[in-house]
Amino acid sequence: MSQQWENTDLIQMSVQTAEMRFEPHLDDPILFLSCSLVNIARGSCHLTLTSALPATADACGELVISADRPVMSGSITVGEKQFERMFQALSVSPARPVTLAVQLGDKLPVSLEGFLFIDDDRTSQIVSLQVNIPIK
């Protein structure tokens, strides 16, 4: 394995499964996404998406990264319109998977082969979310 490292603040993922949950004590539904990581080797991520009022339309949240397992988990709040569009897009089966690009507030050390190396579990702020939906 190479000893060359780069720092990245962008985690790219491919959505594998999506589920919508309605809970009696919550007004809005919750979208659960199970994703495989694209730019980090052999990893997966479980995301929980909720909608926010239009005044807070920018994506925000946090990503918890385990130091000893290739599994991340996160929660993201997006604007109501973006939440609805994501639900619509994930309700059909596109030719290719929907992909996400999550930008973090800090950088992670990743080898040129895509291996993430951190000493301890880490929580990073999510500052933006880009959703790529295949059309054709």
Buried (B, 14 or more C-beta within 10 A) or exposed (E): EEEEEEEBEEBBBBBEEBEEEEEEEEEEBBBEBBBBBBBBEEBBBBBBBBBBEEEEBEBBBBBBBBEEEBEBBBBBBBBBEBBEBBBEBBEEEEEEBBBBBBBBEEEBEBBEEBBBEEEEEBEBEBBBBEBBBEEE
